[in-house]
């Protein structure tokens, strides 16, 4: 269990770094101003040559690899909610690295996410392995013949 949490923490940090790079790169190329084919094409063309966007994609791909590994060894109902811990790391990075103003309402949402993730991990720790009942012994088979 400790191994999955360590991978999860590292993956959350990697994902947050990727998101920060993607955000910075999109701001450099002025992102999409509207949802249209021409805007999407422009963003893809400019993004394909933007180092921050490419680095962000690489970090997100590394996160995806870690996610695939975690899902291969644990239940999706355990892993996926815990990936929401990335919201906490990302919000911290946004506030302290990108100098974004994070309102009290947003922090309240982050706290709720953390509480939900802790409930998920608690339920995993509290989950008891169900043992199969011992095979019933047929008393007639124990009598000498």
C-alpha positions as CSV (number, residue, x, y, z in Angstrom):
1,X,0.0,0.0,0.0
2,X,2.9,2.4,0.8
3,X,4.3,1.8,-2.7
4,X,1.0,2.9,-4.4
5,X,0.9,6.0,-2.3
6,X,4.5,6.9,-3.1
7,X,3.8,6.4,-6.8
8,X,0.6,8.4,-6.4
9,X,2.4,11.3,-4.8
10,X,5.1,11.4,-7.4
11,X,2.5,11.1,-10.2
12,X,0.5,14.0,-8.7
13,X,3.6,16.2,-8.7
14,X,4.5,15.2,-12.3
15,X,0.9,15.9,-13.4
16,X,1.0,19.3,-11.7
17,X,4.3,20.2,-13.3
18,X,2.8,19.2,-16.7
19,X,-0.3,21.3,-16.2
20,X,1.8,24.3,-15.2
21,X,3.9,23.9,-18.4
22,X,0.8,23.5,-20.5
23,X,-0.8,26.6,-19.0
24,X,2.3,28.7,-19.5
25,X,2.7,27.5,-23.0
26,X,-0.9,28.3,-23.9
27,X,-0.5,31.8,-22.5
28,X,2.5,32.3,-24.6
29,X,0.6,31.4,-27.8
30,X,-2.5,33.2,-26.7
31,X,-4.6,30.0,-26.5
32,X,-7.9,29.6,-28.3
33,X,-10.1,32.7,-28.2
34,X,-13.2,30.8,-29.4
35,X,-14.1,27.2,-30.2
36,X,-13.7,27.0,-34.0
37,X,-11.8,24.8,-36.4
38,X,-9.5,27.7,-37.3
39,X,-8.7,28.5,-33.7
40,X,-8.1,24.8,-32.8
41,X,-5.8,24.4,-35.9
42,X,-3.9,27.6,-34.9
43,X,-3.3,26.4,-31.3
44,X,-2.2,22.9,-32.5
45,X,0.3,24.4,-35.0
46,X,1.7,26.9,-32.6
47,X,1.6,24.4,-29.7
48,X,3.6,21.8,-31.7
49,X,6.5,24.2,-31.7
50,X,6.2,25.6,-28.2
51,X,8.7,24.1,-25.8
52,X,6.5,24.5,-22.7
53,X,3.6,22.8,-24.3
54,X,5.8,19.9,-25.5
55,X,7.3,19.6,-22.0
56,X,3.8,19.7,-20.5
57,X,2.7,16.9,-22.8
58,X,5.7,14.8,-21.8
59,X,5.0,15.3,-18.1
60,X,1.3,14.4,-18.7
61,X,2.4,11.3,-20.6
62,X,4.6,10.2,-17.6
63,X,1.6,10.7,-15.3
64,X,-0.5,8.6,-17.6
65,X,2.1,5.8,-17.5
66,X,2.0,5.9,-13.7
67,X,-1.8,5.9,-13.8
68,X,-1.8,2.8,-16.0
69,X,0.5,1.1,-13.6
70,X,-1.6,2.0,-10.6
71,X,-4.8,0.8,-12.3
72,X,-3.1,-2.5,-13.1
73,X,-2.5,-3.3,-9.4
74,X,-5.4,-1.6,-7.6
75,X,-9.1,-1.1,-8.1
76,X,-10.2,1.9,-10.2
77,X,-12.6,2.9,-7.4
78,X,-9.5,3.3,-5.2
79,X,-7.0,4.8,-7.7
80,X,-9.0,7.3,-9.6
81,X,-10.4,9.3,-6.7
82,X,-6.9,9.5,-5.2
83,X,-5.6,11.1,-8.4
84,X,-7.7,14.1,-7.3
85,X,-4.8,14.8,-4.9
86,X,-3.2,16.3,-7.9
87,X,-5.7,19.2,-7.5
88,X,-4.1,20.1,-4.2
89,X,-0.6,20.1,-5.7
90,X,-1.7,22.0,-8.8
91,X,-3.5,24.6,-6.7
92,X,-0.4,25.1,-4.6
93,X,1.7,25.4,-7.7
94,X,-0.7,27.9,-9.2
95,X,-0.6,30.1,-6.1
96,X,3.0,30.0,-5.3
97,X,4.7,29.4,-8.7
98,X,2.4,31.1,-11.1
99,X,1.3,33.7,-8.6
100,X,-2.4,33.2,-9.2
101,X,-4.9,34.5,-6.8
102,X,-6.7,31.5,-5.3
103,X,-9.8,32.5,-3.5
104,X,-11.1,31.1,-0.2
105,X,-13.9,29.3,-2.1
106,X,-11.4,27.5,-4.3
107,X,-9.3,26.5,-1.3
108,X,-12.5,25.2,0.4
109,X,-13.1,23.0,-2.7
110,X,-9.5,21.7,-2.5
111,X,-10.0,20.9,1.2
112,X,-13.2,19.0,0.2
113,X,-11.3,17.1,-2.4
114,X,-8.6,16.2,0.1
115,X,-11.2,15.0,2.6
116,X,-12.9,12.8,-0.1
117,X,-9.5,11.3,-1.1
118,X,-8.7,10.5,2.6
119,X,-12.1,8.8,2.9
120,X,-11.2,6.6,-0.1
121,X,-7.8,5.7,1.3
122,X,-9.4,5.0,4.8
123,X,-11.9,2.7,3.2
124,X,-9.2,0.8,1.4
125,X,-7.2,0.4,4.7
126,X,-10.3,-0.7,6.5
127,X,-11.4,-3.2,3.9
128,X,-11.1,-6.6,5.3
129,X,-10.2,-9.6,3.2
130,X,-13.1,-11.9,3.1
131,X,-11.9,-15.4,3.8
132,X,-13.6,-18.3,2.2
133,X,-15.4,-20.5,4.7
134,X,-13.8,-23.8,5.4
135,X,-15.2,-26.7,3.4
136,X,-18.0,-28.5,5.3
137,X,-16.9,-31.9,6.5
138,X,-19.3,-34.7,5.7
139,X,-19.5,-36.7,8.9
140,X,-20.4,-39.9,7.0
141,X,-17.0,-39.9,5.2
142,X,-15.2,-40.0,8.6
143,X,-16.8,-43.3,9.7
144,X,-14.8,-46.4,9.3
145,X,-16.5,-48.9,6.9
